[in-house]
Amino acid sequence: MLDHQAARRVRSGVAAALLLVAAPAFADGTAAQAVPEPEGYRLDLYRAPTPDTIAGGTVVSTEKLQALLADDGVILIDVLPEQRKPDNLPASTLWFPKPRNNIPGSVWLPDVGRGELSQALESYFRSNLERLAGGDKERKLVFYCLSDCWMSWNAAKRAIDYGYASVYWYPEGTDGWAAAGLPLEESRPVPLPDAATPPA
């Protein structure tokens, strides 16, 4: 029969083993931690692990997004920032921004997923949402950019805060879409007014 200390060591060992089984791990052996939703918007380090949830909205996988797109009323919104010519680049330098390929049928509203929006950029976002949804706040809106991209989370949260009732967030973004062997197409952004354009 085990004495008291031996029994305690066995219980501790079992508990540790259960924790190892329950917690997902990275390649280096460290345990993955769930990312909590912030109270407000993410303000920096936008390419980082994101939460698994979005309060007031619905998170969709690639498979679920494909099913959702069977409904013609769904609006896909890409929020990846547009590449801009750096201000310090000599005027004589040729500038070839990288093309943006997104999910077919998407509308590209760049930069609206930043943590803080200027008044002009917020007006651009609000007015485009209203235009796309035809003033119907029940229309299904799907926000995405790349994987591990807080900008899509921010944009979806902002739409929820504006009162849109059917907001979906696709955290896998174009990376997940392409990895599933699904098509992408070259896109052009809805032009930003000069006052709304963030610095390069």
C-alpha positions in Angstrom: 0.0 0.0 0.0 1.3 3.5 -0.9 2.2 5.8 1.9 0.8 9.4 2.0 3.8 11.0 0.2 4.0 8.3 -2.5 0.3 8.7 -3.2 0.6 12.4 -3.5 3.5 12.0 -6.0 1.4 9.6 -8.1 -1.5 12.1 -8.1 0.8 14.9 -9.1 2.2 12.8 -11.9 -1.2 11.9 -13.2 -2.3 15.5 -13.2 0.8 16.6 -15.1 0.3 13.9 -17.7 -3.4 15.0 -18.1 -2.2 18.6 -18.7 0.3 17.5 -21.3 -2.4 15.6 -23.1 -5.0 18.4 -22.9 -2.8 21.3 -24.0 -1.8 21.5 -27.7 2.0 22.0 -28.1 4.3 23.8 -30.5 7.2 22.0 -32.3 9.6 23.2 -29.6 7.5 21.4 -26.9 6.0 24.5 -25.3 2.2 24.5 -24.8 0.0 26.7 -27.0 -2.0 29.3 -25.1 -5.5 30.4 -26.1 -5.4 34.1 -27.2 -8.1 36.1 -25.3 -10.3 38.7 -27.0 -9.2 42.2 -26.1 -11.8 44.6 -24.7 -11.3 47.0 -27.6 -9.3 46.7 -30.8 -5.9 45.3 -31.4 -3.6 48.4 -31.8 -0.3 46.9 -33.1 1.5 43.7 -34.0 -1.3 42.8 -36.4 0.4 39.6 -37.7 0.2 37.5 -34.6 -1.9 34.6 -33.3 -5.6 35.6 -33.0 -8.5 34.6 -30.7 -10.6 31.6 -31.6 -13.8 33.7 -31.1 -15.3 37.1 -31.8 -18.1 38.3 -29.5 -21.3 39.1 -31.4 -20.0 37.4 -34.5 -19.4 33.9 -36.0 -16.0 32.4 -36.8 -16.0 30.3 -40.0 -13.5 27.7 -41.3 -12.7 27.3 -45.0 -15.3 24.5 -45.3 -18.0 26.6 -43.5 -17.2 29.6 -45.7 -17.7 27.6 -48.8 -21.1 26.5 -47.6 -22.0 30.1 -46.6 -21.1 31.3 -50.1 -23.9 29.2 -51.5 -26.1 32.1 -50.4 -25.9 34.9 -53.0 -26.5 37.5 -50.3 -23.1 37.1 -48.6 -20.6 40.0 -48.9 -16.9 39.1 -48.8 -14.7 41.9 -47.5 -10.9 41.8 -47.7 -9.2 44.3 -45.3 -5.5 43.7 -46.1 -3.7 47.0 -46.2 -2.7 48.2 -49.7 1.0 48.4 -50.4 2.0 52.0 -50.9 5.1 53.6 -52.4 7.3 54.5 -49.5 7.6 58.3 -48.9 11.4 58.2 -48.9 11.7 56.4 -52.2 13.4 58.6 -54.9 10.9 59.9 -57.4 12.9 58.3 -60.2 12.5 54.8 -58.7 10.0 52.5 -60.4 7.4 51.2 -57.9 5.7 47.9 -58.5 3.5 47.0 -55.6 2.8 43.3 -55.1 -0.6 42.3 -56.6 -3.3 41.3 -54.1 -5.1 38.1 -54.9 -8.2 37.5 -52.9 -11.3 35.3 -52.8 -13.3 35.7 -56.0 -16.2 38.1 -55.5 -14.6 40.0 -52.7 -14.6 43.7 -52.1 -11.2 45.0 -51.0 -11.4 47.8 -48.3 -7.8 48.3 -47.3 -6.7 49.5 -43.9 -10.1 49.4 -42.2 -8.8 46.8 -39.8 -6.4 49.1 -38.1 -6.9 49.5 -34.3 -7.4 53.2 -34.6 -9.1 54.8 -37.6 -8.9 58.4 -38.7 -12.3 60.1 -39.1 -11.9 60.0 -42.8 -11.0 56.2 -42.8 -13.9 55.4 -40.5 -16.2 57.3 -42.8 -14.9 55.4 -45.7 -15.5 52.1 -43.9 -19.0 53.0 -42.7 -20.1 54.3 -46.1 -18.9 51.3 -48.0 -20.5 48.9 -45.6 -23.8 50.8 -46.0 -23.4 50.8 -49.8 -22.5 47.1 -50.0 -25.3 46.0 -47.6 -27.8 48.3 -49.2 -28.6 49.8 -45.7 -29.6 46.3 -44.5 -27.8 45.5 -41.2 -28.9 41.9 -41.4 -26.8 41.2 -44.6 -24.2 38.6 -44.1 -20.7 40.2 -44.0 -17.5 38.1 -44.0 -14.2 39.7 -43.1 -10.8 38.3 -43.8 -7.2 39.1 -44.8 -4.4 36.7 -44.1 -3.9 34.0 -41.5 -2.9 35.3 -38.1 -4.2 38.7 -39.1 -5.7 40.9 -36.4 -6.9 43.4 -39.0 -9.7 41.1 -40.1 -10.7 40.5 -36.4 -10.7 44.3 -35.8 -12.8 45.0 -38.9 -15.3 42.3 -38.0 -15.5 43.6 -34.4 -16.0 47.2 -35.7 -18.8 46.1 -38.0 -20.5 44.4 -35.0 -20.1 47.6 -33.0 -21.7 49.5 -35.9 -24.8 47.3 -35.4 -24.4 44.7 -38.2 -26.1 41.6 -37.0 -24.7 38.9 -39.3 -20.9 39.3 -39.1 -18.6 36.4 -39.9 -14.9 36.3 -39.4 -12.7 34.0 -41.6 -9.4 33.9 -39.7 -7.6 31.6 -42.2 -7.8 34.3 -44.8 -6.4 33.9 -48.3 -3.6 31.7 -46.9 -6.1 29.1 -45.8 -8.2 29.5 -48.9 -5.2 28.9 -51.2 -3.9 26.0 -49.0 -7.3 24.3 -49.6 -6.6 24.5 -53.4 -9.3 27.1 -53.9 -9.0 29.8 -56.5 -7.9 33.4 -55.9 -8.2 36.3 -58.3 -6.3 39.6 -58.6 -8.1 42.4 -57.0 -8.1 46.2 -56.8 -9.1 48.1 -53.7 -12.0 50.5 -53.4 -10.1 53.8 -53.7 -9.4 55.6 -50.4 -9.9 59.3 -50.3 -6.6 61.2 -49.8 -7.6 62.2 -46.3 -8.2 58.5 -45.4 -4.9 57.2 -46.7 -2.6 56.0 -43.9 1.1 56.8 -44.2 3.2 54.3 -46.1 
